[in-house]
Amino acid sequence: MSIETAMENLRKNHFEATRFETAAAAADYIDGALDGRSIGMGGSMTLTAMGLYDRLRTHNTVRWHLAEGKTDEVMLAACNAEVYITSANAVAETGEILNIDGRGNRLAGTLMKKSKVYIVVGKNKFAPDLSQALERAR
């Protein structure tokens, strides 16, 4: 399994793909790229571990059900934000991103028209092929 090959294949599939050596470096990048924006965040232990909510909300309007509660108002506001940030359940080396979502909020947030969508992926989420990525996601 090669993360570099996965990155190349993501780019071939028309995704921007950037690799960071640490979660802190990725958080710095996202925090530096977003200012004065409305941001929705999907449920993710990765985003929690990165501390993105607390960093971003100092200079953006951020809606996140893990911080504010799973109300319809919060979920809809996050989904309708101009920028959406979430993580993936798995990424195949072949360049497919997989998300399985109980409520559909993360999928809706990534698929609705946005100025930018960030999908944060830890190295533990990569799999050699689509079948193994699906197994990992489940």
N, C-alpha and C positions, 0 to 999 in steps of 0.2 A: 504494500500500500504506500503510495507516494502522495504526500500532500501537495507537492509542487505540480504533479500531473493533474491532480484534482483542480488546482488553481488555474492551470492552463485550460482545462476543459470547461470550467466555469466561464472563463473569458470567451471561449469559442461559443458558448451558449448565451453570450451577450450580457453577462454579469460583470460588474467591476469587482475585482477580487484583490484584496490587499492583505498581506500577511504581516503579523506583528510577533515579535519574540516573546512578549509578555502581555498578560491581560491589562496591566497598567498602561502599557504603550497604546493598546487599542482604545482604552478609555480616554487617554489623553487626546488621541486623534479625533474621536467622536465628539468629545467635549469642545475641542478647538474648532470643529467644523460647524457647530450649531450655536447660534446666538440670536435671541429674540424671536424664537420660533415656537409654534405649537407642536408638541411632540407627544405621541402616544407610544406606550410601551406594552409589549405582550409579556405574559407571565413567563419568567425565565429565572432559573437559579443562577445561570451564567451572568445575567445582567445584575442580579442581586449581589453576587460575589464581586463584581467589578465596581459596585458603588455608583453606577451611572445615574440613578434617580436623584440622589442627593447632590451630585455634581451638576447635573443639567438643570435642575429646578432653581438654581441660584440665578440663572440668566435666561431662562426659557419658561414657557407654560407647559408643564409636563403632567399628563394624566396616566395613571397606572393603578390598576385594580389591586395589585399586591401591596400598595402603600395606602390606598384610599378606600378599599373595600369593593367587593364585586357587585356594585349596584349597576343598574341599566344605564344610569346617567354617566358614570365613570367609563364603563365599557364603550358606550357610544362616542363619548368625547375622545377617547383614545383612538378609536377606529377612524374618526373623522379628522384627526390632527393632520397637519400638512406634512409632517415627518413621522415615520413609524420605525421603531427599533424592537427587534425580537431576536430570538436565537432559533437555530434549526435543531430538530431531533436527530438528523443525520444528513451527511453529504456523501454521495458516491464519488469515487475517484473519476467516474465517467462524466461528472459535471451536473448531476441532478441533486436538487435540494429537497429534502423530505420533511414535512411537518404533519403530525397527526394531532388534532386539536379537539378537545372535548366539547367546548362551547362554540368553537368557530371564530372566536374573536381575533386570534393571531392570524388565521388565514384571511379573514376579512380585512384586517389592518394592512396586510402585505399586498393584497390584490387590488384594493381600492386605489384610485388615482392619488398619488402623492408626489411631492416635489422630490422626495428621497426616501428610500427604505434601506435600513441597515439590518443585515442578518448576521449576528455574531455567532461564530462557530468555534468551539474549543477543539483542540487536536484529537480529543477522545471521541468526537462525533463523526470522524471520517471512516468510511468503509470502502473496501476494494471495488464493490459493484453495487448495482441497484438492489439486487436481492438481499445482500447483506446489510445494506443501508436500511431497507425496509424492516428487516429483522431487528436491527439496532433501534430503530425508531419505535417499534412496538414495545 
